Every structure is written in structure tokens, then in C-alpha cells.
Amino acid sequence: MSKWVPSESAPTLYSYKESGNSYKVRLLAALLDITLDIRELDFLNDEQHSPEFLAINPRGEVPTLVHGEHIFTDSSAILTYLAGTRSDPGSEQLPSSYWASDVADQAKIVDWLVFAASWVQYGVCTARAILSFKGLYNGLGTASTEQTLQEATIRGHKSLEILDIQLGKAKWLALGRPTIADVGVFVYVALAPMGDISLEKYANVRRWIEDIKRLERFIPIDGLDDPLYRRRT
């Protein structure tokens, strides 16, 4: 099957293996035992801006999920869709879906997804992109300036402080159980050392990271155990 032709059965995920946002989707699919047809793009060589891929996602971004007539071009939207497809309409708790049936509970989850897309994305994620990938890759431009790195570091530590306070009060970010809030926030926080942002001061965050890594069917991403691996290549 062509790289650009979506699967007729399993959802097709257009991904880049080192993209944290792509990894979020692969991780949730693994946790929920959802089979994906994964198509890896050569992101660093700009394959995401090829005419073939732009016909699927005009934003030229990964991850992108295609499932039948549905196309989702944002990781939070994809997490919500996949978790929702695993929901049991007859259950109020939905403990295995990583989602919720109650609107207020859904809003609590979305609150953290927005945190991931703002505080985390422009903090620890940006620092990682600058120092380990020599670029920004998040809509901020093309120049990895010292000022941008300084601002990302400040925002990164503030994000970790916020998380550490929350995780000092509860084991998980929302609803007292693992949800897509945890999946959405986890990866770039866990990879913060790739951007020279240490997790040493944040004991609750480090405990939470280890709890996520112990979830059944957890899959890793490069950099979790060796944050300097890209700087040696």
C-alpha cells in the first residue's frame, strides 16, 4: 500500500518517530491496545511539506490521523478521538478508556491538554528542539535564538513547578486515574533533560513519570533513558 493511501480498516497515523506529539498517539494506542497503520515521515528532511502529504494535512504537521472519512491534525484531538472510541457508553467511570463520560470530567482533562499545548510546548518542548534538534519545529520561526532558549527554560521550569504542586496533591493529573491528560503532558516533560532542563528538583513529577512508565503496555521513546543521545550523533 502506498505511503499516502490511508488504510481501509485500522486508523492511519502519519508520524515521525522522534516527535513527542506523534509519540503521544502511539503511546495511547499501545495503552488501549488499538492497532494503528503507522506511516513514518522523514520529518527532518521536510517530507511533511511534500505535495502528497499536504493533500492530507495542509498544515504539514505530524501527527495526523486518518480513519475513514475523519482526519485529525492535532495530537490532542487524536488522543480524544482514540480514547473516545474505547469508551463504554454504559459506564460512568470508563476506567479503561483514558477518557470520561461526564462533561465536567472531560473539561478537567482538556484543561491539561491545553497546558500541554501551551506551557509545555513552548517550554520544555522548545528547549529540547533547540538543543537536541537544532531547530524550533513548533511555529515560532526558524532561528534558535539565545533569547528563545532562555524564555523556554524559564517557562519550562515554571511548568514543572505547576505540575509538581498538582502531583503532590494527586497521583494523576485528573480524575484520580490515568487519562489522556497524563498521556498528553507526559512526553515532553519526561524528555525535559534533552533541553538541559533538569527534573531533579521535582520529586512529584519524577514519581509520576515512573508511574506512567509502569502502565501496562507502555512503550518508550528515544531520550527517556539517554537524554544526550542526539548530541553524540
C-alpha positions in Angstrom: 0.0 0.0 0.0 1.3 3.5 -0.9 2.5 5.6 2.0 -0.1 8.2 1.1 -3.1 6.0 0.8 -4.8 5.5 4.2 -5.7 2.0 5.5 -9.3 1.0 4.9 -9.5 -0.7 8.3 -7.1 0.4 11.0 -6.7 4.2 11.6 -3.7 5.5 9.7 -1.2 7.6 11.7 1.2 9.8 9.9 4.1 10.1 12.3 7.7 11.0 13.0 9.3 8.6 15.5 11.1 11.3 17.4 8.2 13.7 17.5 6.8 13.8 21.0 3.4 14.7 19.7 3.4 11.7 17.4 4.6 9.5 20.3 1.7 10.6 22.5 -0.7 9.0 19.9 1.4 5.8 19.6 1.6 5.6 23.4 -2.2 5.9 23.9 -2.8 3.4 21.1 -0.5 0.9 22.8 -2.1 1.5 26.3 -5.5 1.0 24.8 -4.4 -1.9 22.6 -5.5 -0.1 19.4 -3.9 -1.2 16.2 -2.7 1.7 14.0 -1.3 1.7 10.5 1.7 3.9 11.1 3.4 5.7 8.2 6.7 7.3 9.2 7.6 10.6 7.5 11.1 11.9 7.1 10.4 15.0 9.2 13.9 16.4 9.3 14.1 16.4 5.5 10.7 18.2 5.3 8.6 15.3 3.9 5.7 16.7 5.8 5.6 19.5 3.3 5.5 17.3 0.2 2.5 17.8 -2.1 1.3 14.3 -1.3 1.2 14.9 2.4 -0.2 18.4 2.2 -3.1 17.0 0.3 -3.9 15.1 3.5 -3.0 17.8 6.0 -2.5 21.3 4.6 -0.8 22.3 7.9 2.1 20.0 7.0 2.3 18.7 10.6 2.6 15.4 12.4 0.8 13.6 13.9 -2.1 13.3 11.5 -4.7 10.6 11.9 -7.0 9.4 9.1 -9.8 7.0 9.9 -12.4 6.5 7.3 -13.9 10.0 6.5 -12.3 11.5 9.6 -9.0 13.4 9.5 -7.5 14.8 12.7 -4.4 17.1 12.6 -3.7 17.8 16.3 -2.4 15.4 18.9 -4.9 16.4 21.5 -7.8 15.9 19.0 -6.4 12.5 18.1 -6.0 11.4 21.8 -9.6 12.4 22.4 -10.9 10.5 19.4 -9.0 7.3 20.2 -9.9 7.4 23.9 -13.5 8.1 22.9 -13.7 5.1 20.6 -12.7 2.9 23.6 -15.4 4.4 25.8 -18.2 2.2 27.1 -21.4 4.2 26.9 -22.9 2.2 29.8 -20.1 3.1 32.2 -19.8 6.3 34.1 -16.2 5.7 35.2 -14.7 4.5 31.9 -11.6 3.3 33.7 -10.1 1.7 30.7 -10.7 4.4 28.2 -8.4 7.2 29.4 -11.4 9.5 28.8 -14.6 10.3 30.7 -18.4 10.5 30.2 -19.2 13.4 32.5 -18.8 16.8 30.8 -17.1 18.4 33.9 -14.6 15.5 34.0 -14.0 15.9 30.3 -13.2 19.6 30.9 -10.7 18.7 33.6 -8.9 16.5 31.1 -9.0 19.2 28.4 -7.6 21.7 30.8 -4.4 19.7 31.0 -4.3 19.1 27.2 -4.3 22.8 26.8 -1.5 23.1 29.3 0.5 20.6 27.2 -0.2 22.6 24.0 0.9 25.9 25.6 3.1 25.8 28.7 4.8 22.5 27.9 5.0 23.1 24.2 6.7 26.5 24.5 8.8 25.5 27.5 10.5 22.1 27.8 9.5 21.1 24.2 11.1 24.2 22.7 14.3 23.8 24.7 14.5 20.2 23.5 14.0 21.3 19.9 16.7 23.9 20.1 19.4 21.9 21.9 18.8 18.4 20.6 17.3 19.0 17.1 18.9 22.4 16.3 15.6 24.0 15.3 12.2 25.1 16.7 9.7 22.9 14.9 6.7 24.5 16.8 5.6 27.5 14.8 7.9 30.0 16.5 10.1 30.6 13.5 13.4 29.2 12.2 16.1 30.9 14.3 17.1 29.2 17.5 18.0 32.4 19.4 19.5 32.6 22.8 16.6 34.6 24.0 14.1 32.0 22.8 16.1 29.3 24.7 16.2 31.4 27.8 12.4 32.1 27.7 11.8 28.4 27.0 13.9 27.4 30.0 12.1 29.8 32.3 8.7 28.7 31.1 9.8 25.0 31.3 10.8 25.3 35.0 7.5 27.2 35.8 5.6 24.4 34.1 7.4 21.8 36.1 6.6 23.8 39.3 2.9 23.8 38.4 3.0 20.1 37.7 4.9 19.3 40.9 2.4 21.1 43.0 -0.6 19.3 41.3 1.1 15.9 41.6 1.9 16.5 45.2 -1.9 16.5 45.8 -2.9 13.6 43.5 -1.3 10.6 41.9 -2.6 11.5 38.4 -3.4 14.9 36.7 -7.2 14.4 36.5 -9.9 12.2 37.9 -7.7 10.1 40.2 -6.7 7.7 37.4 -4.6 7.7 34.2 -6.3 9.7 31.4 -5.2 11.4 28.2 -4.3 14.3 30.4 -1.3 12.3 31.6 -0.5 11.0 28.2 -0.7 14.4 26.7 1.6 16.1 29.2 4.0 13.2 29.9 6.4 13.0 26.9 7.9 16.4 26.7 8.1 16.7 30.5 9.9 13.4 30.7 12.2 14.5 27.9 13.0 17.9 29.5 16.7 16.9 30.2 17.1 16.8 26.4 16.7 20.6 26.6 19.0 20.9 29.6 16.1 21.3 32.0 16.7 19.1 35.0 13.9 17.2 36.7 16.0 16.8 39.9 14.0 19.4 41.9 10.6 18.0 41.0 10.2 14.8 43.0 6.4 14.5 42.4 7.0 14.9 38.7 9.7 12.2 38.7 7.4 9.8 40.6 4.6 10.4 38.1 6.9 9.7 35.2 7.8 6.4 36.7 4.2 5.6 37.4 3.4 6.2 33.7 6.3 4.0 32.6 4.9 1.2 34.7 1.5 1.3 33.0 0.6 -2.0 31.2 1.6 -1.9 27.5 3.7 1.3 28.0 6.1 1.9 25.1 9.2 4.1 25.3 10.6 6.9 23.1 14.3 7.6 22.4 15.7 10.0 25.0 13.9 8.8 28.1 16.9 6.9 29.4 19.6 8.8 27.4 18.7 12.5 27.0 22.0 13.3 25.3 21.8 10.6 22.6 21.2 13.2 19.8 24.1 15.3 20.7 26.6 12.4 20.2 25.5 11.8 16.6 
